[in-house]
């Protein structure tokens, strides 16, 4: 885990501003990162519960913020909400109670504060840096680039707080109505650009629109299994959904625990159900899952005439597999029985 003096310095400065007493989580602002990319910040804590600064890198990162706004919506099922949260890509600087901090981290922060004559404020004065990555367990910062990004984000937030001591929200370009950004993008927000004097030039920038997730289409090139599956007799329709199990696995290449995936398969006619589990991370996961699916069909001694899916990720996973194995693949608006099966499976893992 990376926890530098620069990170702690700006975290303590930000905590002292109490910026969340002025801005709400709808008051997004933007700044130019040192590499030219645009960073977006959300100040959390106006309700007094979760004190944090959220940082989102570029349009892809900002889409995580837009996704979070849909959590109060009724348009997604519980499973889809869990899956959506698992795709978040952002960094938070949270402020916690001492009891919520790990002893080793708390000692590092205490030593820094004592050495610099700083006070850990109450309540929730302990900075906790959290990296959210798709399908991984939120963890501390392990990448120097991420550490640099959150330092720049906190500095921009401190600058916003400084300006708000003598200028109004409207003068800085914040929306006086407090309306949330929309998935269509286009809302104007304050934009801070670092200058040669070590301060910021202020302008305005349009927020980007929602960026739909793009899922790779893995090639299924196992010729032996393709021939076996193609020869199987057909039996009807299989409904399939790719989800992730909320029980992390520690064996990842970067050392960060990840959420294992499962391909849940429901025989629409006989209501038979079988899961295909995968304990691999990254690119290996897709290949292992397709191999396991093919071997399951061979054990059952039949294959579906049709596979139905209701989301783009599952559709992308199965596209080449179905093309090569002679199975029709159809996208449906919803598959209620399959959703119920997914909910049942997840509930059992969360007990």
LUMPALO-907026 format. One record per residue (C-alpha): chain; z, x, y; residue in one letter; residue number from 0. Coordinates in pm, 1 decimal. Each point is the difference from the previous one (the first is absolute). Layout:
residues N
R chaine        Z        X        Y residu num
R      A        Z        X        Y      A NUM
...
//
This chain:
residues 351
R chaine        Z        X        Y residu num
R      A      0.0      0.0      0.0      X   0
R      A    -87.0    119.6    351.4      X   1
R      A    262.9    -52.0    270.3      X   2
R      A    -61.2    234.6    293.5      X   3
R      A    192.4     59.1    320.7      X   4
R      A   -293.9   -149.5    192.8      X   5
R      A     23.4   -319.5   -204.7      X   6
R      A    372.8    -32.0     58.5      X   7
R      A    -24.1     86.6    369.6      X   8
R      A   -246.3   -278.5     79.5      X   9
R      A    176.7   -243.8   -232.3      X  10
R      A    327.6     44.1    190.9      X  11
R      A   -182.3    -30.0    332.5      X  12
R      A   -173.0   -318.0   -114.9      X  13
R      A    327.5   -152.3   -125.6      X  14
R      A    155.2     60.4    341.5      X  15
R      A   -275.4   -200.9    173.0      X  16
R      A     84.9   -324.0   -186.9      X  17
R      A   -364.8    -93.6     56.5      X  18
R      A     32.2   -294.7   -240.5      X  19
R      A    210.3   -181.0    259.8      X  20
R      A   -310.9    -22.7    219.8      X  21
R      A   -292.7     -6.6   -244.7      X  22
R      A    -43.7   -223.6   -301.7      X  23
R      A   -205.7     65.8   -311.6      X  24
R      A   -294.1   -178.6    163.8      X  25
R      A    -13.3    255.7    284.4      X  26
R      A   -224.3    254.5   -167.2      X  27
R      A   -106.9    305.4    196.2      X  28
R      A   -242.7    281.3    -84.0      X  29
R      A    -25.9    371.4     65.5      X  30
R      A   -243.7    282.5    -67.1      X  31
R      A    107.8    234.2   -277.5      X  32
R      A    -57.2    373.3     37.9      X  33
R      A   -295.6    -15.4   -242.0      X  34
R      A   -168.8   -272.9    205.9      X  35
R      A     84.6   -292.8   -228.6      X  36
R      A    170.8   -303.6    149.4      X  37
R      A    356.0    -73.4   -104.4      X  38
R      A    163.1   -341.7     32.4      X  39
R      A    371.3    -68.5     38.1      X  40
R      A    216.6   -304.0    -61.1      X  41
R      A    358.2    -12.2    126.9      X  42
R      A    229.6   -184.1   -239.5      X  43
R      A    356.6   -115.1     60.3      X  44
R      A    -15.9   -260.8    275.1      X  45
R      A    182.0   -240.1   -232.2      X  46
R      A    269.1    260.3    -62.6      X  47
R      A    -54.2     40.1   -372.9      X  48
R      A   -256.4    271.5    -72.8      X  49
R      A    -12.7    277.6    258.9      X  50
R      A   -316.4    204.0    -48.5      X  51
R      A   -320.2    133.4    144.7      X  52
R      A   -303.0    -69.1   -215.4      X  53
R      A   -298.1    236.6     25.7      X  54
R      A   -351.0    -86.6   -120.6      X  55
R      A   -284.4    253.7     -6.8      X  56
R      A   -342.6   -132.4     96.0      X  57
R      A   -154.1   -334.2    -89.7      X  58
R      A     87.6     35.6   -366.6      X  59
R      A    364.1     59.4     78.5      X  60
R      A     14.9   -278.1    259.0      X  61
R      A   -123.3   -241.8   -264.0      X  62
R      A    340.3     48.7   -167.5      X  63
R      A    161.9   -142.0    314.3      X  64
R      A   -238.9   -295.0     -2.5      X  65
R      A     77.4    -59.1   -367.7      X  66
R      A    370.8    -10.5     75.7      X  67
R      A    -56.5   -287.0    244.1      X  68
R      A   -130.0   -217.5   -283.5      X  69
R      A    332.8      9.9   -185.6      X  70
R      A    105.4   -322.4    173.1      X  71
R      A   -325.6   -166.2    -98.3      X  72
R      A    -38.0   -243.9   -286.6      X  73
R      A   -358.8    101.2    -78.7      X  74
R      A     99.0    264.5   -257.6      X  75
R      A    179.6    -35.0   -331.4      X  76
R      A    319.8    193.2    -66.2      X  77
R      A   -187.4    241.2   -226.7      X  78
R      A   -267.4     61.7    261.5      X  79
R      A    268.4     67.5    262.3      X  80
R      A    163.5    258.7   -227.6      X  81
R      A   -337.3    161.8    -63.1      X  82
R      A    -81.1     -0.9    371.8      X  83
R      A    330.4    168.9     86.7      X  84
R      A    -76.2    265.6   -260.9      X  85
R      A   -312.1    101.8    197.6      X  86
R      A    188.1     85.3    322.2      X  87
R      A    -95.3    334.9    153.4      X  88
R      A    234.1     94.9    285.7      X  89
R      A    304.3    201.0    106.7      X  90
R      A    328.0   -144.7    122.2      X  91
R      A    281.1    168.9    185.6      X  92
R      A    282.1   -234.7    -97.1      X  93
R      A    354.5     16.8    131.9      X  94
R      A    266.5    -59.4   -260.0      X  95
R      A    373.0    -27.9    -50.9      X  96
R      A    165.1    312.7   -137.4      X  97
R      A     76.8   -179.6   -327.3      X  98
R      A   -373.2    -48.6    -63.6      X  99
R      A    -86.0    369.2     30.7      X 100
R      A    -11.6    256.7   -278.1      X 101
R      A    277.2    259.6     31.9      X 102
R      A   -239.4    295.8     17.5      X 103
R      A   -209.2   -158.9    277.2      X 104
R      A    307.4   -116.4    186.5      X 105
R      A    140.7    353.4     -3.7      X 106
R      A   -322.3    143.0    145.0      X 107
R      A      2.9   -258.6    279.0      X 108
R      A    368.5     52.3     73.8      X 109
R      A    -47.1    376.8     18.3      X 110
R      A   -292.3    -43.0    240.2      X 111
R      A    192.8   -244.4    219.0      X 112
R      A    308.3    223.6     16.5      X 113
R      A   -208.8    308.1     79.5      X 114
R      A   -170.6   -176.8    291.4      X 115
R      A    295.2   -199.3    131.0      X 116
R      A   -154.7   -333.4    -98.2      X 117
R      A    176.9   -319.3    -93.8      X 118
R      A   -102.4   -213.4   -296.7      X 119
R      A     10.3   -339.1    164.3      X 120
R      A    142.1   -316.6   -151.9      X 121
R      A   -115.8   -221.0   -148.8      X 122
R      A   -294.6    136.4   -195.8      X 123
R      A    -33.2    341.5    156.7      X 124
R      A   -112.1    212.7   -295.1      X 125
R      A   -377.4     71.3      3.2      X 126
R      A   -173.4    -56.2   -332.9      X 127
R      A   -369.2     91.6    -24.0      X 128
R      A   -188.7   -203.5   -257.8      X 129
R      A   -358.9     48.6   -116.7      X 130
R      A   -169.4   -307.9   -144.4      X 131
R      A   -305.2     75.8   -216.1      X 132
R      A   -208.7   -241.4   -207.0      X 133
R      A    156.6    -79.5   -338.3      X 134
R      A    273.6    258.3     37.8      X 135
R      A    370.4    -37.2     59.1      X 136
R      A     90.6     54.3    368.0      X 137
R      A    128.1    354.4     29.7      X 138
R      A     95.3    269.0    245.6      X 139
R      A   -270.7    195.9    178.0      X 140
R      A   -152.7    271.2   -219.1      X 141
R      A   -314.1     86.7    200.4      X 142
R      A     -0.5    213.0    316.3      X 143
R      A   -273.7   -214.5    155.4      X 144
R      A    214.9   -312.5    -44.1      X 145
R      A    295.8    180.9    154.9      X 146
R      A   -213.2     97.8    301.2      X 147
R      A   -134.5   -354.6     34.8      X 148
R      A    339.2   -169.5     17.0      X 149
R      A    121.2    257.6    253.8      X 150
R      A   -298.6    -83.7    222.7      X 151
R      A     62.9   -372.2    -47.8      X 152
R      A    365.8     28.7     99.4      X 153
R      A    -91.5    207.2    305.5      X 154
R      A   -244.7   -269.7    110.4      X 155
R      A    267.2   -266.4    -51.2      X 156
R      A    248.7    201.5    206.7      X 157
R      A   -260.6     19.3    276.9      X 158
R      A    -44.8   -379.0    -13.3      X 159
R      A    375.8    -45.2     31.4      X 160
R      A      5.8    234.8    297.2      X 161
R      A   -271.8   -193.4    182.1      X 162
R      A    176.8   -329.8    -64.8      X 163
R      A    299.5    118.4    200.4      X 164
R      A   -198.9    -48.6    320.8      X 165
R      A   -306.6   -205.1    -95.7      X 166
R      A    -34.1   -346.0   -152.9      X 167
R      A   -155.0    -88.9   -333.9      X 168
R      A   -296.2   -156.6    178.5      X 169
R      A    -53.4    308.3    218.5      X 170
R      A    -25.4    215.0   -312.4      X 171
R      A   -244.7   -239.7   -163.3      X 172
R      A    222.7   -181.5   -248.2      X 173
R      A    -66.8   -366.5    -71.0      X 174
R      A    254.8   -205.2    195.7      X 175
R      A    -42.8   -289.2   -245.2      X 176
R      A     99.7    217.9   -293.9      X 177
R      A   -292.0   -113.0   -214.6      X 178
R      A    -51.9    189.1   -322.2      X 179
R      A   -323.9    189.1    -65.7      X 180
R      A   -249.6   -183.5   -218.3      X 181
R      A   -217.6    110.9   -289.3      X 182
R      A   -304.6    -39.9    226.2      X 183
R      A    115.9    288.9    216.3      X 184
R      A    -84.5     36.1    367.2      X 185
R      A    344.6    -41.5    153.9      X 186
R      A     51.4    243.3    288.1      X 187
R      A    311.1    217.4    -25.2      X 188
R      A    134.9    306.6    184.7      X 189
R      A   -161.1    329.3   -103.7      X 190
R      A    169.9    334.5     64.5      X 191
R      A   -207.7    318.6     14.9      X 192
R      A    182.9    335.9     12.6      X 193
R      A    -98.1    215.0    298.5      X 194
R      A     27.2    367.5     94.6      X 195
R      A    323.9    -57.8    192.5      X 196
R      A    182.4   -105.1   -314.9      X 197
R      A     12.9   -367.0    101.9      X 198
R      A   -239.6   -287.7    -64.8      X 199
R      A   -289.3   -164.9    175.6      X 200
R      A     20.8   -375.7    -36.8      X 201
R      A   -285.3   -231.7    -83.3      X 202
R      A    -82.3   -298.5   -215.7      X 203
R      A   -170.1    -29.0   -338.2      X 204
R      A   -120.4   -279.7   -227.6      X 205
R      A    189.9    -38.0   -325.0      X 206
R      A   -225.8     34.8   -305.2      X 207
R      A    -78.5   -292.1   -231.6      X 208
R      A    133.4    -32.6   -352.5      X 209
R      A   -162.0    242.8   -243.7      X 210
R      A    -48.7   -160.8   -341.8      X 211
R      A    108.7    208.6   -295.7      X 212
R      A   -282.4    177.5   -179.8      X 213
R      A     48.6     52.0   -371.5      X 214
R      A   -197.3    255.1   -201.4      X 215
R      A   -224.1   -111.5   -286.8      X 216
R      A     90.2    239.3   -281.8      X 217
R      A   -273.5     93.4   -243.1      X 218
R      A     77.1    -84.7   -360.8      X 219
R      A   -184.8    274.7   -185.9      X 220
R      A    164.1    -11.3   -342.6      X 221
R      A   -314.2    -55.0   -205.3      X 222
R      A    187.6    -39.2   -329.6      X 223
R      A    219.1   -281.8    131.9      X 224
R      A   -293.4   -160.8    183.1      X 225
R      A   -195.3    -27.5   -326.6      X 226
R      A    302.7   -141.4   -182.3      X 227
R      A     72.8   -262.6    264.9      X 228
R      A   -364.2   -105.9     29.5      X 229
R      A     -9.2    -73.8   -373.6      X 230
R      A    309.1   -225.8      7.6      X 231
R      A    -41.3   -374.3    -33.8      X 232
R      A     69.8   -198.1    316.2      X 233
R      A    279.5   -254.7     30.3      X 234
R      A     -0.2   -165.5    345.0      X 235
R      A    162.5     84.4    332.6      X 236
R      A    261.4    258.1     86.2      X 237
R      A    180.9    -19.0    333.8      X 238
R      A    109.1    343.0    123.6      X 239
R      A    210.0    134.2    288.5      X 240
R      A    105.7    353.0     90.3      X 241
R      A    357.3     18.2    130.3      X 242
R      A    274.1    260.8     34.1      X 243
R      A    341.0      0.6   -163.6      X 244
R      A    300.3     44.2    235.3      X 245
R      A    153.8    262.3   -230.5      X 246
R      A   -101.0    345.9    125.5      X 247
R      A   -117.6    285.9   -219.8      X 248
R      A     97.0    353.3    102.8      X 249
R      A   -282.0    197.7   -160.8      X 250
R      A   -245.9     23.4    289.9      X 251
R      A   -197.8    304.0    112.4      X 252
R      A    172.9     15.0    340.6      X 253
R      A    346.3    -70.6   -135.8      X 254
R      A     27.4   -337.9    176.3      X 255
R      A     80.3   -288.1   -238.2      X 256
R      A   -285.4   -250.6    -30.7      X 257
R      A    -34.9   -360.6   -111.9      X 258
R      A   -166.5    -25.4   -341.8      X 259
R      A   -285.6   -247.6    -31.3      X 260
R      A    -63.1   -272.8   -253.3      X 261
R      A   -312.6   -199.7    -73.9      X 262
R      A    118.9   -345.7    -96.5      X 263
R      A   -248.1   -185.1   -222.1      X 264
R      A     22.0   -372.3    -70.0      X 265
R      A   -217.6   -180.1   -254.6      X 266
R      A    -91.0   -308.6    201.3      X 267
R      A    -73.4   -206.5   -310.4      X 268
R      A    280.2     92.4   -239.0      X 269
R      A    250.3     97.3    270.7      X 270
R      A     53.4    328.6   -179.6      X 271
R      A    133.1    277.4    222.0      X 272
R      A     -7.3    376.6    -31.6      X 273
R      A     76.9    273.4    255.3      X 274
R      A   -168.2    338.9     21.5      X 275
R      A    253.7    247.0    140.8      X 276
R      A    -85.8    328.2    169.9      X 277
R      A    249.9    276.4     73.0      X 278
R      A   -247.1    229.7    176.5      X 279
R      A    -31.9     52.5    374.4      X 280
R      A   -309.4     42.6    216.9      X 281
R      A   -354.4     17.1   -138.1      X 282
R      A    117.9     40.8   -359.9      X 283
R      A    157.4   -345.5      9.6      X 284
R      A   -327.3   -193.4     18.3      X 285
R      A   -159.1    187.9   -289.4      X 286
R      A    306.4    -34.0   -220.9      X 287
R      A     23.3   -370.9     70.7      X 288
R      A   -363.7    -66.2    -86.6      X 289
R      A     31.8    198.4   -321.8      X 290
R      A    313.5   -195.4    -92.4      X 291
R      A   -176.5   -329.1     76.4      X 292
R      A   -294.2     93.5   -221.4      X 293
R      A    230.0    106.5   -284.1      X 294
R      A    196.3   -324.9     31.0      X 295
R      A   -321.0   -201.0    -35.3      X 296
R      A    -95.2    204.5   -304.0      X 297
R      A    339.9    -67.4   -159.5      X 298
R      A    -43.8   -370.6     68.2      X 299
R      A   -347.0     28.6   -153.5      X 300
R      A   -164.2   -203.5    274.7      X 301
R      A    -95.9     22.5    365.7      X 302
R      A    -21.6   -263.5    272.7      X 303
R      A   -333.0   -148.0     91.0      X 304
R      A    132.6    -17.7    358.1      X 305
R      A    275.9    166.4    199.8      X 306
R      A    133.7   -183.9    306.3      X 307
R      A    183.2    173.8    283.7      X 308
R      A    133.0   -117.2    335.4      X 309
R      A     25.1    320.8    205.1      X 310
R      A   -223.2    287.2    103.8      X 311
R      A    207.1    278.4   -153.5      X 312
R      A    -15.8   -144.0   -352.2      X 313
R      A   -367.3    -83.1     47.0      X 314
R      A    -80.0    358.7    102.3      X 315
R      A    197.9    142.8   -290.9      X 316
R      A   -188.3   -208.5   -256.9      X 317
R      A   -350.8     -5.7    146.8      X 318
R      A   -152.0    300.7   -178.1      X 319
R      A    201.1    -68.5   -315.4      X 320
R      A   -138.7   -353.5    -24.5      X 321
R      A   -354.5    108.9     83.1      X 322
R      A      0.4    259.0   -277.4      X 323
R      A    178.6   -213.4   -259.5      X 324
R      A   -210.7   -314.7     41.8      X 325
R      A    274.4   -216.9    153.0      X 326
R      A    -61.8   -235.2    290.5      X 327
R      A    232.5     48.9    297.7      X 328
R      A     75.8   -283.9    243.2      X 329
R      A    215.2    -18.6    315.0      X 330
R      A    209.1   -315.4     41.2      X 331
R      A    186.8   -131.7    303.9      X 332
R      A    320.5    -36.9   -200.5      X 333
R      A    126.3     14.5   -356.9      X 334
R      A    334.8   -185.0      1.5      X 335
R      A     88.7     53.0   -367.4      X 336
R      A    -58.4    373.5     36.0      X 337
R      A    212.4      8.9    316.4      X 338
R      A    284.5   -167.5   -189.4      X 339
R      A    -29.2    257.7   -277.2      X 340
R      A     12.6    283.0    254.6      X 341
R      A    309.4   -149.3    164.0      X 342
R      A    170.4    -32.1   -337.6      X 343
R      A    -75.7    361.8    -87.9      X 344
R      A    123.9    136.9    334.6      X 345
R      A    315.8   -214.3    -12.4      X 346
R      A     86.8    147.2   -338.5      X 347
R      A    -39.1    355.2    128.1      X 348
R      A    219.4    -74.6    304.5      X 349
R      A    294.4   -131.8   -203.1      X 350
//
